[in-house]
């Protein structure tokens, strides 16, 4: 499987039927132990806030994503590369001000389908289906641009062994529509 380019990732996302409801598009870059990831995503809000009080609220959105992982120690051999495509759907919950500007915190657990079984630097995932959870903090500027940093973990939840997991530190930049 060949490594997709950012334009190819964006073109794949723009073919989603829910594109009319898209509120933001994001690009992300992440890194873990001997693995890097690039991801493009779109966010579709659920509607009104789930909870609201004292000028803050909890909002939710769907995050539809496509990513490429590049492991640099395939089968625990430094220098051997593994390329994996990851398609994900993640319900995300965000605590933020009612103005939707300034600092926020978010958390999520979603569903991901990998194009190959991850086997990199001694970590292995024995199923193509993975849960992807993350915790993050971000800032929305007055012009609507959104920058965040999150810690993300992938695991099959113990469905099948081995299940060492894969972890990423991810930088995200989103643009509103």
Buried (B, 14 or more C-beta within 10 A) or exposed (E): EEEBEEEEBBEBBEEBEEBEBBEBBBBBBBEBBBBBBBBBBBBBBEEEBEEEEEEBBBBBBBBBBBBBBBBBBBEEEEEEEBBBBBBBEBEBBBBBBEEBBEEBBBEBBBEBEBEBEBBBBEBBBBBBEBBBBBEBEBEBEEEBEBEBEBBBBBBBEEEEEEBBBBBBEBBBBBEBE
